[in-house]
Structures are given as structure tokens and as C-alpha cells.
Amino acid sequence: MDTDPQLTVPPVQRTLDPRTVELWRQALHRPEAEYQYRAADAVARAHRGGFPGMEAAKPDLLKIVQDGSARLLAVTAAVQALLALDARDCAEALFQRSQSAGADLRQLVEPALARWDFQPIRAVWHRRLEDPTTRRRDLLLAISGAAAVRDADALGYLLAIVRDPNRPADIRLAAARAAGSIADSGLEPLVVELMGAAGSAALPRLCAVGLLARHTSASARDQLLGLARDPEPSVAAPALQRLLALDPQLLLPLVNDAGKHSDAQVRLRAAEAYIALPTAERIASLAALLDDPHPDVRGRVREALFDHAQTSELRPAVEASAVRVLEQSSWRGQEQAALLLAALDYKPAAPRLVELLESERAEVMVASAWALRVLAVPSTVPALYDKAERQTLARATGSVTVDIQAVDRQVAHLFEALALLHDRDSIPLMKRYVPKSIMFGEYSRGAAIWGLGLLLQGQPDEPLARQLMERANDIAGMPPELELVRQMCAIALGRMKASSQLESIKKLLGPEVDPDPVEVALRWAIREIAGEELPPPKPRVISQGGWFLTSTRPENP
């Protein structure tokens, strides 16, 4: 019902009175730090919000940054605004001020200087890396900056930090990862050194993995294979990831153990090896991960199996493996297999999906109904109707014992399926959902009305048409009718070609089409009923208010 018919509602366009920017620029020149701060903050927020013209304030912001007497509050806001504007041409001024105005400002500026690869900052980073008394925050900035620009001249300083047992653990690890991002060879001896002194501590092994992040030598591969077997997941997972990038074949001897690991990231790396090197046997092992406890793992596997099924050699293995998972009792596997088999249009799964409509897990209730709607197997119509009827009775009598929101979505999919399968016997049941009713839910009512339009296409049902028009007109009720229901009423009226309601539809629509789903649907209904093509809706343009210093002068005095 969301896509048939395909109706496009133009997005809202927000504008800003250009005189407001002039006021902000004036405020930036005032001596009060509060004015400067609030104006700079407004420029930054407006630019992030997509409003054009904020670059005009760059000279004013730069002046505050360069003013040695400006309050830190104002300077910080001006710096943030310039960074939001990606003011690379102001890099020198930002650099100079950040080095004299305190650590907080450096935290803002230096990542941007690294992103812009501003060369003069490198010497500052080198001095910090070499000096054992450098403050922690500045040291971390230097490490991350050197890593970001892959500064080879900083490598020696970073390795000295990695070797220093007196340094804090997180500093040594950050330095190791930075060194690993810079060097693509030559760090294998240091890995041997670290591993020899590791003992039971995880830190040396974590550093070893970080150092080998870009290495490709045979010795580096051997070291990574050892680290990939590490009992610590934070060591094993990145080692597996690096081996996967080098050659998925390297992971094959590790997959069995990694696939049973308690850590989701380790299991995911094992899955990625089989995903990269699929065979019919590996497809079966992958499918078992459709029931993985972690949603990232089972979702990734489902997507990969769908992709592999596009090849004729692997499709039978994917289908057979997914069916086995669907037949099992675990709700996670049932949900993922239902989604996969429906996406593959595997119609033999329909009988089992009908059984799963009775599941008490919300995920399976909804997924099985959606899958049956996608598969649209005619022989399932009696079961679809029976379930929809029983859920309707349970809702009407207040005897629903499962997730009420899941029931709403499940019945919506069932009604869509019955409509797509042209089951006219469902019309009386769907009509029960037309009157305003909280207990029958938003999506179920929308789908029922959408389904009625499809089943009665070109066949006006006058009592129903009047009822639908009444629902579409219910704007002032307490509460007003749901927008989705009103939209589907318009679509159903158009599909039925309910010419008796044409004038009422036009009256409700008004002189022009506003850019909202209901009015776009009303426009479509008029075209379906009368063949009249009204102008499409224009984007709603909103002058966004609530800004600091809004102009009150008329635009054209």
C-alpha cells in the first residue's frame, strides 16, 4: 500500500531571510562576547542545516579568531563555525590560535588540520610524540593526527611509545594502531618482541594486531594467523579481518572454531570467509548462521545468501539450506529464512509459512505474513483469511495475547495478500476496518481500505464510497482520522472510480494541491475518476524562524 500507486510528495524546503545573515555579521563585529558567540553559533547551525550564503561570514569569523583580545567563548564559536564551513583557507589562522588558546580549542582544530593535511602541524606533533612529558590530550591528538596523514616521519616516535612499558595502555595501543596505519612493512620484528613479552596480558597482542594492519609479508601472515586464534576477541577479530582482506583462503582453517566463538565479531569474520568463497557445502554452514544470536551476523548472512542465490549453481543449495532453517523451532532462524525465501520467490515454502502465522514471536508473525504476501500463492487464501478473521475477532473482544503492534502489521500484510490474490470473499471482513477504531490499528485499517479499492476496482460500491469519503473528511474529529487511513480512502475511491464522490473530493482538496500524502492521493483519485490532471503540488517553502536576531523589517520597504 505504500508503493501502489507510487505517489511522490515533494520534500519541504526551508529558507532563511537573507537579511538575517547581515544581522549575524553585524553581531560578529560587536564587542560583546555573547553577541559574537550566538551569531557564530547561528552561522554554523544554518550552514549544517543546508542554508546557503553562510560563507559570507567567513571574514568576520576569521577576525574574531585572530583577535588576541577576544573572549575564548567567542573564539571557540567562531572556530566551530569556520570548521563547519570547511574553511581550509583559514587553516593558518586556526593553527596559530589553537596553539595558544588551550587544549579544548586544539581538540576542535587539529582533527580538521589533519583532514586538510596542513603541513606545519606535523612538526608540532613530532615534538609532542618525542617529549615524554606531553599532556595526555595533546599526545593523543598528535598520535591520531600522524595516523590520519600517514606521516612516515612520525613512525620512529610512535614505535618508541609502543615499546615503552611505562606508558599508559591506551596510549601504547593508539600509537601501535597509528604506526600500523603508516607502515606497510618492517614491523614484524617488533611484533615478535611484543609477543615474547606478552605473557597473559592482552595489550601486547592488541598492539601487535594494530602494527600489522597494512603488512602483506609471509611472516606477517603467519603472525596474524597466530593472533587470529587468540582467546581474546578484541585480538582475534581484527586479526581475522586483516587476513580476510589479504586472502579469504587464509581463514578457511580457522572458520570452524571462529564460527562457534562467543563473540559476534569473530563469528562474523568466519562467515565473511565463506561468503567470499562460497560452495554448496559452505552455503549450508552459512545458513545455520541465520539463527545467530546477533542481528548483524544473521542479517549479513541473509543478504549474502540472497546474492549467492542469483547464480544458478548455488541457488538450489541456498533454497534447501533456508528451508531447513525455516523448519526449525528457533524464532531467529524462522524470521530470517522467511525473509530470504520470500525474496527468492520460493513458493514451496508457503505451507510452512502458513504454520508460522501462529507464532507468538512478533518477528515471526510479521515476517511470515509479509513473506506470504510476497509469494502470493493462491492455495494459501483460506489460511490467510482464517488468520485475519481470528485476529479480527480477538481484537474486537479484547482477547489478543501477543504483541498488539505485531498483530496490526501481520493483519495488514494478510489483507494486502488477500487483495493481491483477488479474494473477493474478504471484502466483508475488510469493511469491518473502515469505521474509526483504535482497536483495529493503523496499518490494518490502511491495508484493508487499500485492499477494498483493489478488489472493487472500477466497481463503485456507493455505501462504501460514502463511508470512505466520511473517513477522508474527518479532520476535526477528536481524535482526527489517521493520515494513513485518509490517504488509503482517497486511493480506494479513485480505484473504485466513485464518481458520486468527485465533488466532495475536489472540495476537500481545495484550490491547489498541498505537498502532503493525503492531498497527493486526492489528486490521484480525481485523475482516476474524471481523467482530470491537476497541477502537481509544489514544495512547501518554510521560512525557518527561531534564530538569533531575526529581522522584523519588511522585505520591500
C-alpha positions as CSV (number, residue, x, y, z in Angstrom):
1,M,0.0,0.0,0.0
2,D,3.0,2.3,0.4
3,T,4.0,1.9,-3.2
4,D,0.9,1.1,-5.3
5,P,0.2,3.6,-6.6
6,Q,3.6,5.3,-6.4
7,L,2.8,8.8,-5.2
8,T,5.5,11.4,-4.7
9,V,5.2,14.1,-2.1
10,P,7.7,17.0,-2.6
11,P,10.0,17.5,0.4
12,V,9.7,20.6,2.5
13,Q,12.1,23.4,1.5
14,R,13.4,25.6,4.3
15,T,14.5,29.2,3.6
16,L,16.3,31.8,5.6
17,D,15.7,35.5,5.2
18,P,19.0,36.8,3.7
19,R,18.8,39.9,5.9
20,T,19.3,37.6,8.9
21,V,22.8,36.8,7.7
22,E,23.5,40.5,7.6
23,L,22.4,40.9,11.2
24,W,24.7,38.0,12.2
25,R,27.6,39.6,10.5
26,Q,26.9,42.9,12.3
27,A,26.7,41.0,15.6
28,L,30.1,39.4,14.9
29,H,31.6,42.9,14.9
30,R,30.1,43.9,18.2
31,P,32.4,43.9,21.2
32,E,30.2,41.8,23.4
33,A,31.3,38.1,23.5
34,E,27.7,37.0,23.9
35,Y,26.7,38.6,20.6
36,Q,29.8,37.1,18.9
37,Y,29.2,33.7,20.3
38,R,25.5,33.5,19.4
39,A,26.0,34.9,15.9
40,A,28.8,32.4,15.2
41,D,26.8,29.5,16.5
42,A,23.8,30.6,14.3
43,V,26.1,30.7,11.2
44,A,27.4,27.2,12.0
45,R,23.9,25.7,12.6
46,A,22.4,27.4,9.5
47,H,25.2,26.0,7.3
48,R,24.8,22.5,8.7
49,G,21.1,22.9,8.0
50,G,21.8,23.4,4.3
51,F,21.0,27.2,4.2
52,P,23.2,28.9,1.6
53,G,25.1,32.1,1.9
54,M,26.9,31.4,5.2
55,E,30.4,31.7,3.6
56,A,29.8,35.5,3.5
57,A,30.5,35.5,7.3
58,K,34.0,33.9,7.0
59,P,35.9,37.2,7.1
60,D,34.0,38.2,10.2
61,L,34.6,34.9,11.9
62,L,38.3,35.0,11.0
63,K,38.7,38.4,12.5
64,I,37.4,37.0,15.9
65,V,39.9,34.1,15.7
66,Q,42.8,36.5,15.0
67,D,41.8,39.0,17.7
68,G,44.0,38.3,20.7
69,S,41.7,40.2,23.0
70,A,38.6,38.2,22.0
71,R,37.0,36.1,24.7
72,L,37.5,32.4,24.5
73,L,33.8,31.8,24.3
74,A,33.5,33.8,21.1
75,V,36.7,32.4,19.7
76,T,35.5,28.8,20.2
77,A,32.2,29.5,18.5
78,A,34.0,31.3,15.6
79,V,36.3,28.3,15.2
80,Q,33.4,25.9,15.2
81,A,31.7,27.9,12.5
82,L,34.8,28.1,10.3
83,L,35.2,24.3,10.7
84,A,31.6,23.8,9.7
85,L,32.2,25.9,6.6
86,D,35.3,23.8,5.9
87,A,37.4,27.0,5.8
88,R,40.7,25.5,4.5
89,D,41.9,28.9,3.5
90,C,41.8,29.9,7.2
91,A,44.0,26.9,8.3
92,E,47.0,29.0,9.2
93,A,45.0,31.4,11.5
94,L,43.2,28.4,13.1
95,F,46.5,26.7,13.7
96,Q,48.1,29.7,15.3
97,R,45.2,30.4,17.6
98,S,44.8,26.8,18.6
99,Q,48.4,26.6,19.8
100,S,47.9,29.5,22.1
101,A,44.3,29.2,23.3
102,G,44.3,26.0,25.3
103,A,43.7,22.2,24.9
104,D,40.0,22.5,24.3
105,L,40.5,24.6,21.2
106,R,43.2,22.2,19.9
107,Q,40.7,19.3,20.2
108,L,38.5,21.1,17.7
109,V,41.1,22.4,15.3
110,E,43.7,19.7,15.0
111,P,41.5,17.0,13.6
112,A,40.5,19.4,10.9
113,L,44.1,20.3,10.2
114,A,44.8,16.6,9.8
115,R,41.9,16.2,7.5
116,W,43.2,19.1,5.4
117,D,46.8,17.8,5.7
118,F,48.1,21.1,6.9
119,Q,51.9,20.6,6.8
120,P,53.1,22.9,9.6
121,I,51.2,21.0,12.3
122,R,53.4,17.9,11.7
123,A,56.4,19.5,13.5
124,V,54.2,20.2,16.5
125,W,53.0,16.6,16.5
126,H,56.6,15.3,16.3
127,R,57.7,17.4,19.3
128,R,54.8,16.1,21.4
129,L,55.5,12.5,20.4
130,E,59.1,12.9,21.4
131,D,58.5,14.6,24.7
132,P,57.6,12.1,27.5
133,T,56.0,15.0,29.5
134,T,53.4,15.9,26.8
135,R,50.0,16.1,28.3
136,R,47.7,13.2,27.6
137,R,45.1,15.0,25.4
138,D,47.8,16.7,23.3
139,L,49.6,13.4,22.9
140,L,46.5,11.6,21.7
141,L,45.9,14.4,19.2
142,A,49.4,14.0,17.9
143,I,49.0,10.3,17.5
144,S,45.7,10.5,15.8
145,G,46.9,13.3,13.5
146,A,50.0,11.4,12.4
147,A,47.9,8.4,11.7
148,A,45.3,10.4,9.7
149,V,48.0,11.9,7.3
150,R,50.2,8.7,7.4
151,D,53.2,10.8,8.5
152,A,56.2,8.5,7.9
153,D,58.5,10.9,9.8
154,A,56.5,10.2,12.9
155,L,56.9,6.5,12.8
156,G,60.0,6.3,14.9
157,Y,58.4,8.3,17.7
158,L,55.3,6.1,17.6
159,L,57.3,2.9,17.9
160,A,59.2,4.3,20.8
161,I,55.9,4.8,22.6
162,V,54.7,1.3,21.7
163,R,57.9,-0.1,23.3
164,D,57.7,2.0,26.5
165,P,56.2,-0.2,29.3
166,N,55.8,2.9,31.4
167,R,53.2,4.5,29.1
168,P,49.5,4.0,29.7
169,A,47.9,1.1,27.9
170,D,45.6,3.1,25.7
171,I,48.5,5.4,24.6
172,R,50.6,2.5,23.6
173,L,47.7,0.9,21.7
174,A,46.8,4.2,20.0
175,A,50.5,4.5,18.9
176,A,50.6,0.9,17.6
177,R,47.5,1.4,15.5
178,A,48.8,4.7,14.2
179,A,52.1,3.1,13.3
180,G,50.2,0.3,11.6
181,S,48.3,2.8,9.5
182,I,51.6,4.4,8.3
183,A,53.9,1.4,7.7
184,D,53.1,-1.4,5.3
185,S,56.3,-3.4,6.1
186,G,59.1,-3.8,8.5
187,L,57.3,-4.1,11.8
188,E,57.3,-7.8,12.1
189,P,60.4,-7.9,14.4
190,L,58.6,-5.6,16.8
191,V,55.6,-7.9,16.8
192,V,58.0,-10.8,17.8
193,E,59.4,-8.6,20.5
194,L,55.9,-7.8,21.9
195,M,54.7,-11.3,21.7
196,G,57.7,-12.6,23.6
197,A,57.0,-10.2,26.4
198,A,53.2,-10.6,26.3
199,G,52.6,-13.2,29.0
200,S,48.9,-13.3,29.8
201,A,48.4,-9.5,29.2
202,A,46.3,-8.7,26.1
203,L,47.9,-5.3,25.5
204,P,51.0,-6.5,23.6
205,R,48.8,-8.7,21.4
206,L,46.4,-5.9,20.7
207,C,49.4,-3.7,19.7
208,A,50.7,-6.5,17.5
209,V,47.5,-6.6,15.5
210,G,47.5,-2.9,15.2
211,L,51.1,-2.8,13.9
212,L,50.3,-5.4,11.1
213,A,47.2,-3.5,9.8
214,R,48.8,-3.0,6.3
215,H,51.5,-5.6,6.2
216,T,51.4,-8.3,3.5
217,S,54.6,-10.4,4.0
218,A,54.6,-14.1,4.6
219,S,55.9,-13.6,8.1
220,A,53.2,-11.1,8.8
221,R,50.6,-13.5,7.6
222,D,51.9,-16.2,10.0
223,Q,51.8,-13.8,12.9
224,L,48.3,-12.8,12.0
225,L,47.2,-16.5,11.9
226,G,48.5,-16.9,15.4
227,L,46.7,-13.8,16.6
228,A,43.5,-14.9,14.9
229,R,43.5,-17.9,17.3
230,D,43.8,-15.7,20.3
231,P,41.2,-16.3,23.0
232,E,40.7,-12.6,23.4
233,P,38.0,-11.5,20.9
234,S,39.4,-7.9,20.6
235,V,42.6,-9.5,19.3
236,A,41.2,-12.3,17.2
237,A,38.5,-10.2,15.4
238,P,40.9,-7.6,13.8
239,A,43.4,-10.3,13.0
240,L,40.7,-12.2,11.2
241,Q,39.6,-9.1,9.4
242,R,43.2,-8.4,8.2
243,L,43.6,-12.0,7.0
244,L,40.2,-11.7,5.2
245,A,41.5,-8.6,3.4
246,L,44.7,-10.3,2.4
247,D,43.2,-13.6,1.2
248,P,40.0,-15.2,2.4
249,Q,41.6,-18.6,1.8
250,L,43.8,-17.9,4.8
251,L,40.8,-18.0,7.1
252,L,39.5,-21.4,6.0
253,P,41.4,-23.5,8.6
254,L,40.0,-21.1,11.3
255,V,36.4,-21.0,10.3
256,N,35.1,-23.9,12.3
257,D,36.4,-22.6,15.6
258,A,35.7,-19.0,14.8
259,G,32.2,-19.7,13.7
260,K,31.4,-21.2,17.2
261,H,33.0,-18.3,19.1
262,S,31.1,-16.5,21.8
263,D,31.9,-13.1,20.2
264,A,29.7,-11.9,17.4
265,Q,32.5,-10.1,15.6
266,V,34.6,-13.2,15.5
267,R,31.7,-15.2,14.1
268,L,31.0,-12.5,11.5
269,R,34.6,-12.8,10.2
270,A,34.2,-16.5,9.9
271,A,31.0,-16.0,8.0
272,E,32.7,-13.5,5.7
273,A,35.3,-16.1,4.7
274,Y,32.6,-18.5,3.5
275,I,30.7,-15.6,1.9
276,A,33.8,-14.7,-0.1
277,L,34.5,-18.4,-1.1
278,P,31.0,-20.0,-1.5
279,T,30.4,-23.7,-2.3
280,A,27.3,-25.7,-1.8
281,E,28.7,-27.2,1.5
282,R,29.7,-23.8,2.8
283,I,26.2,-22.4,2.0
284,A,24.8,-24.9,4.4
285,S,27.1,-23.8,7.1
286,L,26.3,-20.1,6.4
287,A,22.6,-20.8,6.5
288,A,23.0,-22.1,10.1
289,L,24.0,-18.5,11.0
290,L,20.6,-17.3,10.0
291,D,19.8,-18.3,13.6
292,D,22.8,-16.4,15.1
293,P,22.0,-14.5,18.3
294,H,23.4,-11.3,17.0
295,P,21.3,-9.4,14.4
296,D,24.3,-8.1,12.5
297,V,25.5,-11.6,11.8
298,R,22.2,-13.1,10.8
299,G,21.3,-10.1,8.7
300,R,24.6,-10.1,6.9
301,V,24.3,-13.8,6.2
302,R,20.8,-13.4,4.8
303,E,21.9,-10.7,2.4
304,A,24.9,-12.8,1.3
305,L,22.8,-15.9,0.7
306,F,20.3,-13.8,-1.4
307,D,23.2,-12.6,-3.5
308,H,24.7,-16.1,-3.9
309,A,21.3,-17.4,-5.0
310,Q,21.4,-15.2,-8.1
311,T,23.8,-17.7,-9.6
312,S,22.2,-20.9,-10.9
313,E,24.9,-23.1,-9.4
314,L,24.3,-22.0,-5.8
315,R,20.6,-21.3,-5.8
316,P,19.5,-24.9,-5.0
317,A,21.9,-25.0,-2.0
318,V,20.6,-21.7,-0.7
319,E,17.0,-22.7,-1.1
320,A,17.5,-26.1,0.6
321,S,19.5,-24.6,3.4
322,A,17.0,-21.9,4.1
323,V,14.1,-24.4,4.1
324,R,15.9,-26.4,6.8
325,V,16.3,-23.3,8.9
326,L,12.6,-22.4,8.4
327,E,11.6,-25.9,9.6
328,Q,13.5,-25.5,12.9
329,S,12.0,-24.1,16.1
330,S,14.2,-21.0,16.7
331,W,12.4,-17.7,16.0
332,R,15.6,-16.0,14.8
333,G,16.1,-18.5,12.0
334,Q,12.5,-18.7,11.2
335,E,12.3,-14.9,10.7
336,Q,15.5,-14.7,8.5
337,A,14.6,-17.8,6.5
338,A,11.1,-16.4,5.8
339,L,12.5,-13.1,4.6
340,L,15.1,-14.8,2.4
341,L,12.8,-17.4,0.8
342,A,10.2,-14.8,0.0
343,A,12.8,-12.5,-1.5
344,L,13.8,-15.5,-3.7
345,D,10.2,-16.1,-4.6
346,Y,10.4,-19.7,-3.3
347,K,6.8,-20.7,-3.4
348,P,7.2,-24.2,-1.9
349,A,7.9,-22.5,1.4
350,A,4.2,-21.3,1.6
351,P,2.8,-24.2,3.7
352,R,5.4,-23.8,6.4
353,L,4.9,-20.0,6.4
354,V,1.2,-20.6,7.0
355,E,2.1,-22.6,10.1
356,L,4.4,-19.8,11.3
357,L,1.5,-17.3,11.2
358,E,0.6,-18.9,14.6
359,S,3.9,-18.0,16.2
360,E,3.8,-15.9,19.3
361,R,7.1,-14.1,18.4
362,A,6.3,-10.7,16.9
363,E,9.2,-11.0,14.4
364,V,8.0,-14.3,13.0
365,M,4.3,-13.3,13.0
366,V,5.1,-10.3,10.8
367,A,7.8,-11.9,8.6
368,S,5.7,-14.9,7.7
369,A,2.7,-12.7,6.8
370,W,4.9,-10.5,4.7
371,A,6.5,-13.5,3.0
372,L,3.1,-15.0,2.1
373,R,2.1,-11.6,0.7
374,V,5.2,-11.5,-1.5
375,L,4.9,-15.1,-2.6
376,A,1.1,-14.7,-3.3
377,V,0.3,-18.5,-3.6
378,P,-3.4,-18.9,-4.4
379,S,-3.7,-22.1,-2.3
380,T,-2.9,-20.1,0.8
381,V,-6.0,-17.9,0.6
382,P,-8.2,-19.9,3.0
383,A,-5.4,-19.9,5.6
384,L,-4.7,-16.1,5.1
385,Y,-8.4,-15.3,5.5
386,D,-8.8,-17.6,8.5
387,K,-5.9,-16.0,10.4
388,A,-7.1,-12.4,9.5
389,E,-10.6,-13.3,10.7
390,R,-9.4,-14.8,14.0
391,Q,-7.1,-11.8,14.7
392,T,-10.1,-9.5,14.0
393,L,-12.3,-11.4,16.5
394,A,-9.5,-11.4,19.1
395,R,-9.1,-7.6,18.7
396,A,-12.8,-7.0,18.8
397,T,-13.2,-8.9,22.0
398,G,-10.0,-7.7,23.6
399,S,-8.6,-11.2,23.8
400,V,-5.3,-10.6,22.0
401,T,-2.5,-12.4,23.9
402,V,0.5,-11.3,21.8
403,D,2.2,-8.1,20.8
404,I,-0.7,-5.9,19.6
405,Q,1.6,-3.9,17.3
406,A,2.8,-7.1,15.6
407,V,-0.9,-8.1,15.2
408,D,-1.5,-4.8,13.5
409,R,1.3,-5.3,11.0
410,Q,0.5,-9.0,10.5
411,V,-3.1,-8.3,9.6
412,A,-2.0,-5.5,7.3
413,H,0.2,-8.0,5.3
414,L,-2.6,-10.5,5.3
415,F,-5.1,-8.0,3.8
416,E,-2.6,-6.9,1.2
417,A,-2.1,-10.6,0.3
418,L,-5.8,-11.3,0.0
419,A,-6.3,-8.3,-2.2
420,L,-3.4,-9.2,-4.5
421,L,-4.8,-12.7,-4.7
422,H,-8.2,-11.2,-5.7
423,D,-10.1,-12.9,-2.9
424,R,-13.5,-11.1,-3.1
425,D,-14.8,-13.1,-0.2
426,S,-12.6,-11.0,2.0
427,I,-14.5,-7.8,1.2
428,P,-16.9,-8.1,4.2
429,L,-14.1,-8.6,6.6
430,M,-12.1,-5.7,5.3
431,K,-15.2,-3.5,5.5
432,R,-15.2,-4.0,9.3
433,Y,-11.9,-2.0,9.4
434,V,-13.3,1.1,7.7
435,P,-15.0,2.8,10.7
436,K,-12.7,4.7,13.1
437,S,-11.5,2.2,15.7
438,I,-8.4,2.3,17.9
439,M,-8.5,-1.5,18.5
440,F,-8.2,-2.3,14.8
441,G,-4.9,-0.4,14.4
442,E,-3.4,2.0,11.9
443,Y,-1.7,-0.4,9.4
444,S,-4.5,-3.0,9.4
445,R,-7.1,-0.3,8.6
446,G,-5.0,1.3,6.0
447,A,-4.3,-2.1,4.3
448,A,-8.0,-3.1,4.5
449,I,-9.1,0.1,2.8
450,W,-6.3,-0.2,0.2
451,G,-7.4,-3.8,-0.4
452,L,-11.1,-2.8,-0.9
453,G,-10.0,-0.4,-3.6
454,L,-8.1,-3.1,-5.3
455,L,-10.9,-5.7,-5.1
456,L,-13.6,-3.3,-6.2
457,Q,-11.5,-1.6,-8.9
458,G,-13.8,0.0,-11.4
459,Q,-16.9,-1.1,-9.4
460,P,-18.3,1.7,-7.2
461,D,-19.9,0.5,-4.0
462,E,-22.0,3.5,-3.1
463,P,-22.5,2.9,0.6
464,L,-18.8,2.1,1.0
465,A,-17.8,5.2,-1.1
466,R,-19.8,7.4,1.2
467,Q,-18.2,5.8,4.2
468,L,-14.7,6.3,2.8
469,M,-15.4,9.9,2.0
470,E,-16.6,10.4,5.5
471,R,-13.3,9.0,6.8
472,A,-11.3,11.1,4.4
473,N,-13.2,14.2,5.6
474,D,-12.6,13.5,9.3
475,I,-10.1,16.2,10.0
476,A,-11.7,17.9,13.0
477,G,-12.7,14.7,15.0
478,M,-11.4,14.0,18.5
479,P,-9.1,12.5,17.6
480,P,-9.0,13.2,13.8
481,E,-8.8,10.3,11.5
482,L,-5.3,8.8,10.9
483,E,-3.4,10.2,7.9
484,L,-2.7,6.8,6.5
485,V,-6.4,5.8,6.6
486,R,-7.4,9.1,4.9
487,Q,-4.7,8.5,2.2
488,M,-5.9,5.0,1.6
489,C,-9.6,6.2,1.5
490,A,-8.6,8.6,-1.4
491,I,-6.8,5.8,-3.2
492,A,-9.7,3.4,-2.8
493,L,-12.2,6.0,-4.1
494,G,-10.0,6.6,-7.1
495,R,-9.7,2.9,-7.8
496,M,-13.4,2.3,-7.5
497,K,-14.0,5.3,-9.8
498,A,-16.5,6.6,-7.3
499,S,-17.8,9.4,-9.4
500,S,-20.5,10.2,-6.9
501,Q,-17.8,11.5,-4.5
502,L,-15.9,13.5,-7.1
503,E,-17.2,16.9,-6.0
504,S,-16.6,16.0,-2.3
505,I,-13.1,15.0,-3.2
506,K,-12.5,18.3,-5.0
507,K,-14.0,20.3,-2.1
508,L,-11.7,18.5,0.4
509,L,-8.7,19.1,-1.9
510,G,-9.3,22.8,-2.2
511,P,-8.0,25.2,-4.9
512,E,-4.5,23.7,-5.1
513,V,-2.7,20.5,-4.1
514,D,-0.6,20.8,-1.0
515,P,2.5,18.7,-0.6
516,D,1.2,16.1,1.8
517,P,0.3,12.4,1.3
518,V,-3.5,12.8,1.6
519,E,-3.8,15.7,-0.9
520,V,-1.5,13.9,-3.3
521,A,-3.7,10.9,-3.1
522,L,-6.8,13.0,-3.6
523,R,-5.3,14.5,-6.7
524,W,-4.6,11.0,-8.0
525,A,-8.2,10.0,-7.2
526,I,-9.5,12.9,-9.3
527,R,-7.4,11.8,-12.2
528,E,-8.6,8.2,-11.9
529,I,-12.3,9.1,-11.7
530,A,-12.6,12.0,-14.1
531,G,-9.3,11.9,-16.1
532,E,-8.6,15.4,-14.9
533,E,-4.9,16.1,-14.4
534,L,-4.4,18.8,-11.7
535,P,-1.1,20.6,-11.4
536,P,1.3,18.7,-9.2
537,P,2.0,20.0,-5.7
538,K,4.8,22.5,-5.3
539,P,7.3,22.0,-2.5
540,R,6.3,23.7,0.8
541,V,8.7,26.5,1.4
542,I,9.1,27.4,5.1
543,S,10.9,30.4,6.3
544,Q,12.5,28.8,9.4
545,G,12.4,31.0,12.4
546,G,13.7,30.8,16.0
547,W,17.1,32.2,15.0
548,F,19.2,34.6,16.9
549,L,18.5,38.2,15.7
550,T,15.6,37.8,13.3
551,S,14.8,40.8,11.0
552,T,11.5,42.5,11.6
553,R,11.8,45.0,8.7
554,P,9.6,44.4,5.7
555,E,11.5,42.9,2.8
556,N,10.5,45.6,0.3
557,P,10.0,48.8,2.4
